[in-house]
């Protein structure tokens, strides 16, 4: 029959393909969500480590200034603000 109407077998086959595609996409979505969570944790950990390092470096700068007799600490540049 070439009337443009799909046979019952074709409909079932298409339906099975759609279900399989949905399952694959759900699995991929789940895996991507897990990877995103891990990457967020890694980014947070890295940010905390950098904050700690910057804090230690600031303290070292203050100590060196005092040691060298530069009692007045220089003002710290404001990060993230543009001068107008």
N, C-alpha and C positions, 0 to 999 in steps of 0.2 A: 504494500500500500504506500503510495507516494502522495498522500493527501495533505501533507504538512503537519499531521497530528502525530505526536510521538507515541510509540507503542508503550505498553505497560512496562516492558523490560527496560526501555530507555529511561523512563521516568524514575524507576527504582534505582537504576544505575546513577543517574544524575543526583538523586536524593542521597545515595550512599556517598558519592563524591563530595557533596556539600557538607554532610555530617563529618566526614574525614577531615575536610579542610577546616571546619570549625574547631574540631578537636586539636588539630595541629596548631592553629592560631592561638587557642587558649593555652596550650602548653608553652608556646613561644612567649606569649604575654606573661605567663607566670615566671618563666626563666628570666625574662628581661626585668620584671619587677624585683626579683631577688638580686639580680646584678646591680640594679640601681641602688637598692638599699645598702649593699656592700660598698659600692663606690661612695655613697653619702657618708658612711661610717669612716672610710679611709680619708675622705676630704676633711671631715671634722677632726679626726685625729691629727692630720697634717697641720691644720689651722691651729690647733691647740699647741702643738710642738713649736710652731713658728712664733706664736704669741709668747711662749715661755723663753725661747731663744732671744727674741727682741727685748724682753724684759731684762734678761741677764745682761745683754749688751748695753742697755741704758744704764744699768747699775755700774757696769764696768767703766763707762764713759764718765759717770759722776765721780767714781773713785779716782780715776786718773786725773781729772780736773782738779780735785782737791789735792792730790799728791803733787801736782805740778804748780800749785798755788793759784790756780784759776778758780777761786772760791765761788764766783758767780756763774752758775750754769747758764749756758746759752739757751734761749728759748727753743723748744722743739718745733720743727715745722709741722704744721697741721696736715695730716694725711687725708687725702680725699677732697680737700677744698681747693678751689681755683681762686687765684688772686684776680681781683678786678681792677 
